[in-house]
Amino acid sequence: MITTTVLQELAETHGTPLFVIDHDELRSNYATFKKYLPRVQAYYAVKANPDPAIVKTLFDAGASFDISSIAEFRVVYENIKALPEKERHEWIWENIIYANPIKAHETLMKLDKYHPLVTFDNRDEILKIKEFAPNSGLVLRLRVSNAGAMVELSSKFGAEPKEAVDMILEAEKEGLTVEGLSFHVGSQTANFENYVQAINLAALIFREAKERGYDKMNLLDIGGGFPAPYDASVKPFSELAKRINAELDRLFPPEVKIIAEPGRFIIATACTAVSKIIGKAVRHGKLCYYIDDGVYHTFSGIIFDHCQYHMDSFKEGPTQICTVFGPTCDGLDVISMTEELPNNLERNDLLYSKNIGAYSGATSTWFNGFPPAKVVHVNLI
């Protein structure tokens, strides 16, 4: 864990806004995932934070990767491009899943030569894959409960379970091979029962497919949604892992490969944002601080990820409930309306926000001419 002293030194050296990535924490989170889910191969969801240095650290640690676009594929590919062609193809087949259920055909065309593993959840996608990436291995994504998740996904993706085997057989009729099933319980899910129900549903569909003559599936992708420990309300990952392991061991024999797509869990706690106060005012009787980072930059997850990031001060003093605004002229640029901070902070004092690695700055812009935060990596190997 990066100390506040180090954060202040980095801010003094590099200026603000600053986005600090701790690679020791990144490796530790990956190791924790593997420790508690030893049967599950972690395919890091690159979309959670596609920084090439993050991808390299996880590649070196033994991770596989979930990609959603050709740009994300290229970030991963940089780590294997020096391998002989045969080894590159084998590594991609074993370690990358193109898990966006609705894919651009241009991307399918570019990936087809690698015989990629791709998800699908509807009949039109079967025809698209047949036309543009017939060498793919398919994984059918199921619609499952997202109750209790911070970001709900089931209304946008997932085949209805009652149609699942029909869709598998239709893909086979078109000359494609369905390798297995996948699901996603929703991002930052607090309802561990979602996993239990989804694993049981997948087992039923495996069984129905076999009863109807399809016995080629040997993979289950349990998706993402593994919650990051943003606060004390998040139950321990070990508790979730215990329930997942019990269901997997009960329902799926060892020859079925189990993978997952952790993103937030791996990267969230590995990053810290450091900002500078650029203005201070009292509005309607409430103390307001303005900082040089905001929702158009590192804190964009407040808008599209439904995440609330908390601010801390390096400086001590009597506290009160304050509002923290970003630097732009837009009224939307609000980081927090109810942040408890010292009331003696002045211009040029620093604030920091922990656990901000996942999806932060994913839509970062130069709105109003304010630049994105400078990224600094620490504890690289």
C-alpha positions in Angstrom: 0.0 0.0 0.0 1.4 3.4 -1.0 1.9 5.7 2.0 0.5 9.2 2.2 4.1 10.5 2.3 4.9 8.8 -1.0 1.8 10.2 -2.5 2.7 13.7 -1.5 6.2 13.3 -2.8 4.9 12.1 -6.1 2.5 15.1 -6.4 5.4 17.4 -5.6 7.5 15.8 -8.4 4.9 15.3 -11.1 2.2 17.9 -10.2 -1.5 17.3 -10.2 -3.9 15.9 -11.1 -2.1 12.6 -10.6 -3.2 9.0 -11.0 -0.9 6.6 -9.1 -0.9 2.8 -10.0 0.7 0.5 -7.4 1.8 -2.7 -9.1 2.5 -4.5 -5.8 -1.2 -4.1 -5.0 -2.1 -5.3 -8.5 -0.1 -8.5 -8.1 -1.5 -9.0 -4.6 -5.1 -8.8 -5.8 -4.4 -11.2 -8.6 -2.8 -13.6 -6.2 -5.8 -13.3 -3.8 -8.2 -14.2 -6.6 -6.1 -17.3 -7.4 -5.7 -18.3 -3.8 -9.5 -18.3 -3.1 -10.6 -19.6 -6.5 -7.8 -22.1 -7.3 -9.8 -23.8 -10.0 -10.7 -20.6 -11.8 -8.5 -19.1 -14.5 -8.7 -15.3 -14.2 -9.2 -13.4 -17.5 -8.6 -9.8 -16.5 -11.3 -7.6 -18.0 -9.1 -5.1 -19.9 -11.9 -2.6 -20.1 -11.7 -2.0 -16.3 -8.4 -0.3 -16.9 -6.5 -0.9 -20.2 -3.2 0.8 -19.2 -0.5 -1.3 -21.0 1.7 -1.4 -17.9 -1.2 -3.0 -15.9 -1.8 -5.5 -18.7 1.9 -6.4 -18.7 2.1 -6.9 -14.9 -0.8 -9.2 -15.0 0.5 -11.0 -18.1 3.8 -11.6 -16.2 1.8 -12.9 -13.2 0.1 -15.5 -15.4 -3.3 -13.9 -16.1 -5.4 -14.4 -19.2 -7.5 -11.6 -20.7 -11.1 -10.7 -21.5 -11.2 -8.2 -24.3 -14.1 -6.2 -25.8 -12.5 -4.5 -28.8 -9.7 -4.7 -31.2 -7.9 -1.9 -29.4 -7.9 -4.0 -26.2 -6.7 -7.0 -28.1 -3.7 -5.0 -29.4 -2.8 -4.0 -25.8 -2.6 -7.6 -24.8 -0.9 -8.7 -28.1 2.0 -6.4 -27.4 3.1 -9.0 -24.7 3.2 -11.9 -27.1 4.1 -10.4 -30.5 7.7 -11.7 -30.1 6.6 -15.3 -29.9 6.8 -17.6 -32.9 3.5 -17.5 -34.9 2.4 -21.0 -33.8 3.0 -20.1 -30.1 1.1 -16.8 -30.5 -1.9 -18.5 -32.0 -1.9 -21.1 -29.2 -1.5 -18.5 -26.5 -4.4 -16.4 -27.9 -6.7 -19.5 -28.1 -5.9 -20.5 -24.5 -5.8 -17.0 -22.9 -8.1 -14.5 -24.6 -11.9 -14.4 -24.7 -13.6 -11.8 -26.9 -16.4 -11.4 -24.4 -18.5 -8.5 -25.9 -21.7 -10.3 -26.9 -22.3 -7.9 -29.8 -19.2 -7.6 -31.9 -18.2 -5.4 -34.8 -17.7 -7.6 -37.8 -14.5 -5.7 -38.7 -13.0 -7.0 -35.4 -14.2 -10.5 -36.0 -12.5 -10.5 -39.4 -9.2 -9.3 -37.9 -9.3 -12.0 -35.1 -10.5 -14.9 -37.2 -7.0 -16.0 -38.1 -6.3 -16.6 -34.4 -9.3 -18.9 -34.0 -10.6 -16.8 -31.1 -12.9 -17.7 -28.3 -16.0 -15.4 -28.6 -19.3 -15.0 -26.8 -22.7 -14.7 -28.4 -26.3 -14.4 -27.1 -28.6 -14.3 -30.2 -29.2 -15.8 -33.6 -28.1 -12.8 -35.6 -24.7 -13.0 -33.9 -24.4 -16.7 -34.9 -24.8 -15.6 -38.6 -22.3 -12.7 -38.1 -19.7 -15.0 -36.6 -20.2 -17.6 -39.3 -19.7 -15.0 -42.0 -16.7 -13.1 -40.5 -15.0 -15.4 -38.0 -15.9 -19.0 -38.8 -12.8 -20.3 -37.1 -14.0 -19.1 -33.7 -15.0 -21.2 -30.7 -18.3 -19.9 -29.3 -19.4 -19.4 -25.7 -23.1 -18.8 -25.2 -23.9 -16.0 -22.7 -26.9 -16.6 -20.5 -29.2 -14.0 -19.0 -29.0 -14.3 -15.2 -30.2 -12.3 -12.2 -28.3 -9.0 -11.6 -30.2 -8.2 -8.4 -28.0 -6.3 -5.9 -25.4 -5.3 -8.5 -24.1 -1.7 -8.7 -24.2 -1.9 -12.5 -27.0 -4.0 -14.1 -26.2 -5.8 -17.4 -29.0 -8.4 -17.8 -31.3 -6.1 -19.7 -28.7 -5.5 -22.4 -27.1 -8.9 -22.7 -27.8 -12.6 -22.3 -29.8 -15.4 -24.0 -33.0 -16.5 -22.3 -32.2 -19.9 -20.6 -35.3 -21.6 -22.2 -33.8 -20.8 -25.6 -30.2 -21.7 -24.7 -30.0 -25.3 -26.1 -31.9 -24.4 -29.2 -29.4 -21.6 -29.9 -26.5 -24.0 -29.2 -27.9 -26.5 -31.7 -28.5 -23.7 -34.3 -24.9 -22.6 -34.0 -23.8 -26.3 -34.6 -26.2 -26.4 -37.6 -24.3 -23.4 -39.1 -21.0 -25.3 -38.7 -19.8 -23.6 -35.6 -18.7 -25.1 -32.3 -20.1 -23.9 -28.9 -17.3 -24.6 -26.4 -19.3 -23.6 -23.3 -21.5 -21.2 -21.4 -20.9 -17.8 -19.8 -22.9 -15.4 -17.6 -22.4 -12.1 -15.8 -24.1 -11.3 -12.5 -23.7 -7.5 -12.7 -20.8 -5.3 -11.8 -19.9 -4.9 -8.1 -22.5 -7.4 -7.0 -23.4 -7.5 -3.3 -25.8 -10.5 -3.8 -23.7 -13.6 -3.7 -26.8 -15.7 -4.4 -26.6 -14.5 -8.0 -23.5 -16.7 -8.5 -25.1 -19.7 -6.9 -28.2 -19.4 -9.1 -26.2 -18.8 -12.2 -23.9 -21.8 -11.7 -26.9 -24.0 -11.1 -28.6 -22.7 -14.2 -25.5 -23.4 -16.3 -25.3 -26.9 -15.0 -28.9 -27.5 -16.0 -28.2 -26.3 -19.5 -25.1 -28.4 -19.8 -27.3 -31.4 -18.9 -30.1 -30.5 -21.3 -27.6 -30.0 -24.2 -26.1 -33.4 -23.5 -29.6 -35.0 -23.4 -30.3 -33.4 -26.8 -27.2 -34.8 -28.3 -24.7 -32.0 -27.9 -21.7 -33.0 -25.8 -19.0 -30.7 -27.0 -19.1 -28.1 -24.2 -16.2 -28.2 -21.7 -16.0 -24.6 -20.5 -17.9 -22.4 -18.0 -17.2 -18.7 -17.8 -18.5 -17.3 -14.5 -18.0 -13.7 -15.7 -17.2 -10.7 -13.5 -18.9 -8.8 -10.8 -16.5 -9.8 -8.0 -16.8 -6.8 -5.6 -13.9 -4.6 -4.7 -13.6 -3.7 -1.0 -14.7 -0.1 -1.3 -15.9 0.0 2.3 -16.8 -2.2 5.3 -20.2 -3.0 3.8 -18.6 -5.3 1.2 -18.5 -8.8 2.4 -15.1 -10.6 2.2 -14.1 -12.1 -1.1 -13.2 -15.4 0.7 -16.9 -15.7 1.6 -18.0 -15.4 -2.0 -15.2 -17.8 -3.2 -16.3 -20.4 -0.7 -19.8 -20.5 -2.1 -18.6 -20.5 -5.7 -16.1 -23.3 -5.1 -18.8 -25.4 -3.4 -21.2 -25.1 -6.4 -18.5 -25.7 -9.0 -17.1 -28.8 -7.3 -20.7 -30.2 -6.8 -21.9 -29.5 -10.4 -19.0 -29.5 -12.8 -16.4 -32.3 -13.1 -12.7 -31.4 -13.2 -12.4 -31.7 -17.0 -14.7 -28.7 -17.4 -12.5 -25.6 -17.6 -13.7 -22.8 -15.4 -12.7 -19.2 -16.2 -13.8 -15.8 -14.9 -13.5 -12.1 -16.0 -12.5 -10.1 -12.9 -11.7 -6.5 -13.6 -12.8 -4.2 -10.7 -11.6 -6.7 -8.1 -8.1 -6.8 -9.6 -7.5 -3.1 -10.3 -9.8 -1.0 -8.0 -7.6 -0.9 -4.9 -4.4 -0.6 -6.8 -4.9 3.1 -7.8 -5.0 6.4 -6.0 -5.9 9.9 -7.4 -4.2 13.0 -6.0 -5.7 16.4 -6.7 -5.0 20.0 -5.8 -7.5 22.5 -4.4 -7.8 25.3 -6.9 -10.6 27.3 -5.2 -12.6 27.6 -2.1 -16.0 29.2 -1.5 -19.1 29.1 0.8 -22.3 28.6 -1.1 -25.7 28.6 0.6 -23.9 28.3 3.9 -21.9 25.2 2.8 -18.1 25.0 2.4 -17.1 24.1 -1.2 -13.8 23.0 -2.4 -12.9 23.0 -6.1 -10.1 20.6 -7.3 -8.2 20.1 -10.5 -9.7 16.8 -11.4 -13.4 15.8 -11.9 -16.1 13.7 -13.6 -14.8 14.5 -17.1 -11.5 13.0 -16.0 -10.5 10.5 -13.3 -13.8 10.7 -11.5 -15.9 9.8 -14.6 -17.0 6.6 -12.9 -19.3 8.7 -10.7 -21.5 9.3 -13.8 -21.4 6.0 -15.8 -20.2 3.5 -13.2 -22.6 4.6 -10.4 -19.5 4.7 -8.1 -19.0 7.1 -5.2 -15.3 7.9 -4.5 -14.4 9.4 -1.2 -11.8 12.2 -0.7 -9.2 12.3 2.1 -6.9 15.2 3.1 -3.2 15.0 3.9 -3.8 17.9 6.3 -5.5 17.5 9.6 -8.0 19.8 11.3 -11.6 20.2 12.5 -13.9 18.7 9.9 -17.3 19.4 8.5 -19.5 18.2 5.6 -18.3 19.9 2.4 -19.0 19.8 -1.3 -16.2 18.9 -3.7 -16.5 20.1 -7.3 -14.4 19.4 -10.3 -12.7 22.2 -12.3 -14.9 22.6 -15.3 -17.8 25.1 -15.9 -20.4 22.3 -16.0 -22.8 21.9 -13.1 -22.6 18.2 -13.6 -18.9 18.2 -12.5 -19.6 17.3 -8.8 -17.5 14.8 -7.0 -19.3 14.8 -3.7 -22.0 16.8 -2.0 -21.4 15.3 1.4 -17.7 14.8 2.0 -16.3 15.2 5.5 -13.1 17.2 5.2 -11.0 19.6 7.3 -12.5 23.1 7.1 -9.1 24.8 7.2 -7.9 23.7 3.7 -6.6 26.3 1.4 -5.7 26.7 -2.3 -2.8 24.3 -3.3 -3.6 21.9 -0.5 -3.8 18.3 -1.7 -6.6 15.7 -1.5 -6.5 12.1 -2.4 -9.0 9.4 -3.4 -8.2 5.7 -2.8 -9.6 2.6 -4.5 -10.2 4.4 -7.8 -8.6 2.0 -10.3 -11.6 0.5 -11.9 -13.3 2.4 -14.8 -11.9 5.7 -13.5 -11.1 8.0 -16.4 -12.5 5.5 -18.9 -14.2 8.4 -20.7 -11.6 11.0 -19.7 -11.7 14.1 -21.9 -10.0 17.5 -22.4 -13.3 19.3 -21.6 -12.8 23.0 -20.9 -9.2 22.5 -21.8 -8.4 20.6 -18.5 -6.0 17.7 -19.2 -6.4 14.2 -17.9 -4.4 13.2 -14.8 -0.8 12.2 -15.3 -0.3 8.5 -14.7 2.5 7.4 -12.5 3.5 3.7 -11.9 5.1 2.5 -8.7 6.6 -0.8 -7.8 7.1 -1.9 -11.4 9.3 -5.0 -11.9 
